Amino acid sequence: MSDKAPAVKQASTPSHCPSRDISDAALAWVVRLHSGEATGDDRRAYEAWRRQSVEHEAAAFEAETLWSDAAHLRRDRRTGLVYPGRDTAMLSRRRLLTGAAGVVVLGGGLTVSRPWLRSLGSDYATDTAETRSIDLPDGSRVVLNARSAMDVSFDERARRVVLKEGQAFFDVAAEARPFRVASGGVMVTALGTAFDVDANMADGSLGVAVTRHSVRVHPTAGGLAGVTVAEGQRVSVARDGVVGAPVAQDPAIALAWQSGMYVAENRRLDDIVAALSRYHGGWIVFSHDSLKSTRVSAVLDLRTPDASLAALASGLPIRVTRMTRFMTLISAA
């Protein structure tokens, strides 16, 4: 590391509870400052950022303490949850997120297993590196990718599925009742079809790929236009609900994850890391946001995420460093 990173304070935890956005910004700052690439300007900018308000100072305190605790994380063999290993009274909300809830998001790439939280209140859920095939009452079949959760609600008028997080492939049985999948603010209506819905994109967008027949994709609010997506096409819906134009995609690419492979064709690196994170037992973080937009074409094995990260590092100007048992850092080579 080129210079000293910010020291972890030993004072009592600031009483102000920061917002999620400010907490995530603080975590991103601390990762950058510990990446070995931080400059004096970076450190001064961080100090200025944390002095903006009591909320910023509280978020900085929590982020620094989380980083310190990262070297002492432990996994509970009974529950599978990840906990900080040292007994401190800090990190009230962030400790809840990393311990009891078992998840934090940092720079779009930081994830820790939270099996019971995902399944709580969900009809179906999967854990890290787990996929599951589900037969629905109407004869339709769903395959849930790792770290995914959904609810199912069928009545005499319609068949409804809510994809709460993650990714799922739907092979829909033909019948008179419409089959609809909701995820975030997007509705996907099957038109006698098989299709994939990916709600785990790094930028918060939603991806829909069709492998048979077609679907109708439209936002549920705001009066934004929808689009029909045909077999062999994929469409992305931005976080603000804007539906992009369908683009051609080989159906085999949409199906690849079901056999443990990830096929990237000119995909952003942060999207690839998001896919690998579902199969990785720790955190994968970026030292700088600029690395996330790196375009990649590759075929990777989801079942061996560490080996896949190493393969990416061998062909890209990045360095992959395993900081602790549960934390992996992606930085510039």
C-alpha positions as CSV (number, residue, x, y, z in Angstrom):
1,M,0.0,0.0,0.0
2,S,1.5,3.4,-1.0
3,D,0.3,5.4,2.0
4,K,-1.4,4.9,5.3
5,A,-5.1,4.1,5.0
6,P,-7.5,5.8,7.4
7,A,-7.2,4.5,10.9
8,V,-10.2,2.8,12.5
9,K,-11.5,4.9,15.3
10,Q,-11.9,3.4,18.7
11,A,-14.4,6.0,20.0
12,S,-18.0,5.2,20.5
13,T,-20.2,4.7,17.4
14,P,-21.7,8.0,16.1
15,S,-25.4,8.0,17.0
16,H,-26.7,9.2,13.7
17,C,-27.8,6.4,11.4
18,P,-26.7,7.1,7.8
19,S,-28.8,6.5,4.7
20,R,-28.0,3.5,2.6
21,D,-26.6,5.6,-0.3
22,I,-24.2,7.4,2.0
23,S,-23.2,4.1,3.7
24,D,-22.4,2.6,0.4
25,A,-20.4,5.6,-0.7
26,A,-18.4,5.4,2.5
27,L,-17.7,1.7,1.9
28,A,-16.5,2.5,-1.6
29,W,-14.2,5.1,-0.3
30,V,-12.6,2.7,2.2
31,V,-12.1,0.0,-0.4
32,R,-10.3,2.5,-2.7
33,L,-8.1,3.8,0.1
34,H,-7.0,0.2,1.0
35,S,-6.5,-0.8,-2.7
36,G,-2.8,0.2,-2.7
37,E,-3.6,2.8,-5.5
38,A,-4.8,5.7,-3.3
39,T,-3.1,9.0,-3.8
40,G,-2.8,11.9,-1.4
41,D,-5.6,13.6,-3.3
42,D,-7.8,10.6,-2.7
43,R,-7.2,10.7,1.0
44,R,-7.9,14.4,1.2
45,A,-11.0,14.0,-0.8
46,Y,-12.2,11.3,1.6
47,E,-11.6,13.4,4.6
48,A,-13.5,16.3,3.0
49,W,-16.3,13.9,2.1
50,R,-16.7,12.6,5.6
51,R,-16.8,16.1,7.1
52,Q,-19.9,17.0,5.1
53,S,-22.3,16.0,7.8
54,V,-22.8,13.9,11.0
55,E,-24.4,11.3,8.7
56,H,-21.3,11.2,6.5
57,E,-19.0,10.8,9.6
58,A,-21.2,8.0,10.9
59,A,-21.1,6.2,7.6
60,A,-17.3,6.6,7.5
61,F,-16.9,5.2,11.0
62,E,-19.1,2.1,10.1
63,A,-17.2,1.5,6.8
64,E,-13.8,1.7,8.5
65,T,-14.9,-0.7,11.3
66,L,-16.3,-3.1,8.7
67,W,-13.1,-3.2,6.8
68,S,-11.2,-3.8,10.1
69,D,-13.6,-6.6,10.9
70,A,-13.3,-8.2,7.5
71,A,-10.0,-9.9,8.4
72,H,-11.8,-11.6,11.3
73,L,-15.0,-12.8,9.6
74,R,-16.3,-16.3,10.5
75,R,-19.0,-18.5,9.0
76,D,-21.5,-20.1,11.3
77,R,-21.5,-23.8,10.3
78,R,-25.1,-24.3,11.4
79,T,-26.8,-21.4,9.6
80,G,-24.2,-20.6,6.9
81,L,-24.3,-16.9,7.9
82,V,-21.2,-14.8,7.9
83,Y,-20.4,-12.8,11.1
84,P,-17.6,-10.5,12.2
85,G,-15.3,-12.6,14.5
86,R,-14.5,-9.9,17.1
87,D,-16.8,-8.9,19.9
88,T,-17.3,-5.2,19.6
89,A,-20.3,-3.0,20.2
90,M,-19.9,-1.0,17.0
91,L,-21.6,-1.1,13.6
92,S,-25.2,-1.2,14.8
93,R,-27.0,-1.2,11.4
94,R,-24.0,-2.3,9.3
95,R,-23.3,-5.2,11.7
96,L,-26.9,-6.3,11.3
97,L,-26.4,-6.2,7.5
98,T,-23.2,-8.3,7.7
99,G,-24.1,-10.5,10.6
100,A,-27.7,-11.2,11.3
101,A,-28.8,-10.5,7.8
102,G,-25.5,-11.6,6.2
103,V,-25.4,-9.2,3.3
104,V,-23.8,-5.9,2.2
105,V,-23.5,-4.2,-1.2
106,L,-20.3,-2.4,-1.9
107,G,-19.6,-0.8,-5.2
108,G,-22.0,-3.1,-6.9
109,G,-19.9,-6.1,-6.3
110,L,-19.9,-7.0,-2.6
111,T,-22.2,-9.8,-1.5
112,V,-22.3,-12.2,1.5
113,S,-24.6,-15.2,1.8
114,R,-27.9,-14.6,3.6
115,P,-29.9,-17.9,3.1
116,W,-32.5,-17.4,5.8
117,L,-33.2,-13.8,4.8
118,R,-33.8,-14.6,1.2
119,S,-36.2,-17.5,2.0
120,L,-38.0,-15.5,4.7
121,G,-41.5,-14.8,3.3
122,S,-40.6,-16.3,-0.1
123,D,-42.3,-19.3,-1.7
124,Y,-39.0,-20.5,-3.3
125,A,-35.4,-19.5,-2.7
126,T,-31.8,-20.7,-3.4
127,D,-28.5,-20.2,-1.5
128,T,-25.0,-19.4,-2.8
129,A,-24.0,-21.8,-5.6
130,E,-27.4,-23.5,-5.5
131,T,-29.8,-23.8,-8.4
132,R,-33.3,-25.3,-8.2
133,S,-35.8,-26.7,-10.6
134,I,-39.5,-26.1,-9.6
135,D,-42.6,-27.6,-11.1
136,L,-45.5,-25.2,-10.8
137,P,-49.2,-26.3,-10.4
138,D,-50.1,-25.5,-14.1
139,G,-47.3,-27.7,-15.5
140,S,-44.9,-24.8,-16.0
141,R,-41.3,-25.3,-15.0
142,V,-39.0,-22.7,-13.3
143,V,-35.2,-22.9,-12.8
144,L,-33.9,-20.6,-10.1
145,N,-30.3,-19.5,-10.3
146,A,-28.1,-19.2,-7.2
147,R,-29.1,-16.6,-4.6
148,S,-32.6,-16.0,-6.0
149,A,-36.1,-15.8,-4.6
150,M,-39.6,-15.7,-5.9
151,D,-43.3,-15.9,-4.9
152,V,-46.0,-17.7,-6.9
153,S,-49.7,-16.7,-6.9
154,F,-52.2,-18.6,-9.2
155,D,-55.9,-18.1,-9.3
156,E,-58.7,-18.8,-11.8
157,R,-57.9,-15.6,-13.8
158,A,-54.1,-15.4,-13.9
159,R,-50.8,-17.0,-13.1
160,R,-48.5,-14.6,-11.4
161,V,-44.9,-14.9,-10.3
162,V,-42.8,-12.2,-8.4
163,L,-39.1,-12.6,-8.9
164,K,-37.9,-10.9,-5.7
165,E,-34.2,-11.1,-6.6
166,G,-31.7,-13.1,-8.7
167,Q,-32.5,-14.9,-11.9
168,A,-35.0,-17.4,-13.1
169,F,-35.8,-19.3,-16.3
170,F,-39.4,-19.9,-17.1
171,D,-40.7,-22.7,-19.4
172,V,-44.4,-21.8,-19.5
173,A,-47.2,-24.4,-20.0
174,A,-49.8,-23.2,-22.6
175,E,-53.3,-22.5,-21.3
176,A,-55.9,-19.8,-21.3
177,R,-54.8,-17.9,-18.2
178,P,-52.0,-15.3,-18.7
179,F,-48.6,-16.0,-17.2
180,R,-46.9,-12.9,-15.8
181,V,-43.6,-12.3,-14.1
182,A,-43.1,-9.1,-12.1
183,S,-39.7,-8.0,-11.0
184,G,-39.1,-4.5,-9.6
185,G,-41.2,-2.2,-11.7
186,V,-41.3,-4.4,-14.8
187,M,-43.9,-6.9,-15.9
188,V,-43.1,-9.7,-18.4
189,T,-46.1,-11.4,-20.0
190,A,-45.5,-14.8,-21.6
191,L,-47.0,-15.3,-25.1
192,G,-46.7,-19.2,-25.0
193,T,-43.0,-19.2,-24.4
194,A,-39.7,-19.9,-22.6
195,F,-37.7,-17.0,-21.3
196,D,-35.1,-15.9,-18.8
197,V,-35.4,-13.0,-16.3
198,D,-32.2,-11.6,-14.7
199,A,-32.7,-9.1,-11.9
200,N,-29.1,-9.3,-10.7
201,M,-27.5,-6.9,-13.1
202,A,-24.8,-4.7,-11.6
203,D,-26.4,-1.4,-12.6
204,G,-29.8,-2.3,-11.3
205,S,-31.3,-2.9,-14.7
206,L,-33.4,-6.0,-15.7
207,G,-32.5,-8.4,-18.5
208,V,-35.1,-10.5,-20.3
209,A,-34.0,-13.1,-22.9
210,V,-36.4,-15.3,-24.9
211,T,-35.6,-18.8,-26.0
212,R,-39.0,-19.8,-27.5
213,H,-41.8,-17.8,-29.0
214,S,-42.1,-14.3,-27.5
215,V,-42.9,-12.2,-24.4
216,R,-44.3,-8.7,-23.8
217,V,-42.1,-6.5,-21.5
218,H,-43.4,-3.3,-20.1
219,P,-42.9,-1.0,-17.0
220,T,-45.7,-1.1,-14.5
221,A,-45.8,2.6,-13.9
222,G,-45.0,6.0,-15.5
223,G,-46.7,5.4,-18.8
224,L,-43.4,4.2,-20.4
225,A,-43.6,2.1,-23.6
226,G,-43.2,-1.6,-23.6
227,V,-41.9,-3.9,-26.2
228,T,-42.4,-7.4,-27.6
229,V,-39.3,-9.6,-27.4
230,A,-39.1,-12.4,-29.9
231,E,-37.3,-15.8,-29.8
232,G,-33.5,-15.3,-30.0
233,Q,-33.7,-11.7,-28.6
234,R,-32.8,-10.0,-25.4
235,V,-33.9,-6.7,-23.9
236,S,-32.7,-4.6,-21.0
237,V,-34.9,-2.4,-18.8
238,A,-33.1,0.4,-17.0
239,R,-33.7,1.2,-13.4
240,D,-35.9,4.2,-14.4
241,G,-38.1,1.8,-16.4
242,V,-37.0,2.7,-19.9
243,V,-37.1,-0.3,-22.1
244,G,-34.2,-0.7,-24.5
245,A,-34.5,-2.0,-28.1
246,P,-34.4,-5.8,-28.4
247,V,-31.0,-7.2,-29.6
248,A,-30.2,-10.6,-31.1
249,Q,-28.9,-13.2,-28.7
250,D,-28.3,-16.9,-29.2
251,P,-30.7,-18.8,-26.9
252,A,-27.9,-21.0,-25.8
253,I,-26.3,-18.0,-24.0
254,A,-29.5,-17.5,-21.9
255,L,-29.5,-21.2,-21.0
256,A,-25.8,-21.6,-20.3
257,W,-26.0,-20.8,-16.6
258,Q,-28.2,-23.8,-16.1
259,S,-25.2,-26.0,-16.9
260,G,-22.9,-24.0,-14.8
261,M,-21.4,-21.8,-17.5
262,Y,-21.5,-18.0,-18.1
263,V,-21.1,-16.8,-21.6
264,A,-20.2,-13.1,-21.9
265,E,-20.4,-11.4,-25.3
266,N,-19.1,-7.9,-24.9
267,R,-20.5,-7.6,-21.4
268,R,-19.4,-5.2,-18.7
269,L,-17.0,-6.6,-16.1
270,D,-19.3,-5.6,-13.2
271,D,-22.1,-7.7,-14.8
272,I,-19.8,-10.7,-15.0
273,V,-18.7,-10.2,-11.4
274,A,-22.4,-10.0,-10.3
275,A,-23.0,-13.4,-12.0
276,L,-19.9,-14.9,-10.4
277,S,-20.9,-13.5,-7.0
278,R,-23.9,-15.8,-6.8
279,Y,-21.5,-18.7,-6.6
280,H,-18.8,-17.0,-4.5
281,G,-18.9,-17.4,-0.7
282,G,-17.4,-14.0,0.0
283,W,-17.2,-10.4,-1.2
284,I,-15.9,-9.3,-4.5
285,V,-15.2,-5.5,-4.6
286,F,-13.8,-3.1,-7.1
287,S,-11.1,-0.6,-6.1
288,H,-12.4,2.0,-8.7
289,D,-15.7,2.4,-10.5
290,S,-13.8,2.9,-13.8
291,L,-12.9,-0.8,-13.9
292,K,-16.6,-1.9,-13.9
293,S,-17.2,-0.7,-17.5
294,T,-14.4,-2.9,-19.0
295,R,-15.9,-4.9,-21.8
296,V,-15.3,-8.6,-21.8
297,S,-16.0,-11.6,-24.1
298,A,-15.4,-14.9,-22.3
299,V,-16.8,-18.3,-21.3
300,L,-16.4,-18.8,-17.6
301,D,-17.3,-21.6,-15.2
302,L,-19.7,-20.4,-12.5
303,R,-18.9,-23.4,-10.3
304,T,-15.3,-22.3,-9.8
305,P,-15.6,-18.5,-9.3
306,D,-12.1,-18.0,-8.0
307,A,-10.6,-19.8,-11.0
308,S,-12.9,-17.7,-13.3
309,L,-11.7,-14.5,-11.7
310,A,-8.1,-15.6,-12.2
311,A,-8.8,-16.3,-15.9
312,L,-10.2,-12.8,-16.2
313,A,-7.1,-11.3,-14.6
314,S,-4.9,-13.2,-17.1
315,G,-6.6,-11.6,-20.1
316,L,-7.5,-8.1,-18.7
317,P,-5.5,-5.2,-17.3
318,I,-6.8,-6.1,-13.8
319,R,-5.4,-7.6,-10.6
320,V,-7.4,-10.0,-8.5
321,T,-6.2,-10.1,-4.8
322,R,-7.7,-12.3,-2.1
323,M,-7.5,-9.9,0.8
324,T,-9.0,-12.3,3.4
325,R,-10.9,-15.6,3.3
326,F,-14.1,-13.6,2.5
327,M,-12.9,-10.6,0.6
328,T,-11.5,-10.4,-3.0
329,L,-10.4,-7.1,-4.5
330,I,-10.3,-6.3,-8.2
331,S,-7.9,-3.4,-9.0
332,A,-6.0,-2.1,-11.9
333,A,-3.0,-4.2,-13.0
